[in-house]
Structure formats: structure tokens, C-alpha cells
Amino acid sequence: MSRGHRQTELHERRVRASKLALLRKRYATATSQTDREAVFEKVRLIAPWLSLDEFLLKKKRETKTP
């Protein structure tokens, strides 16, 4: 039997969240502005609705939670 539609959506969200977490780490360790722009271009491919401010704000929220 195939996976239900809801399960597929949940899986896609989890994968997207893990990719964004990886890209946040890369963005934080990027040394030049061009590297940061390249990372953010990848973010826009994964989550086009995120602005740079939202992307960075989420990073701050993740680091503040225990």
C-alpha cells in the first residue's frame, strides 16, 4: 500500500527543514559575501517564500531554544 498524502507532506517538510538547517550552518560559516549569496540562492530554490530576514530570524530562534 502506498504512503498517504499527509505522510508525504510531513516527509517533505522534514526534509526541507533539515536542508534549511544545513544551509543555515553554511551561511553562518561563509567567509565572503559571494559565498553567502550562493547559499541564499539555494535557500530560495528550497523555500522561495523565505526572505533573508526570515531565514536569519529562524536561525536565531533555533539557537535560543534549550
C-alpha positions, 0 to 999 in steps of 0.5 A: 500500500502506498504512503498517504498524502499527509505522510508525504507532506510531513516527509517533505517538510522534514526534509526541507527543514533539515536542508534549511538547517544545513544551509543555515550552518553554511551561511553562518560559516561563509567567509565572503559575501559571494559565498553567502549569496550562493547559499541564499540562492539555494535557500530560495530554490528550497523555500522561495517564500523565505526572505533573508530576514526570515531565514536569519530570524529562524536561525536565531530562534533555533539557537535560543531554544534549550 
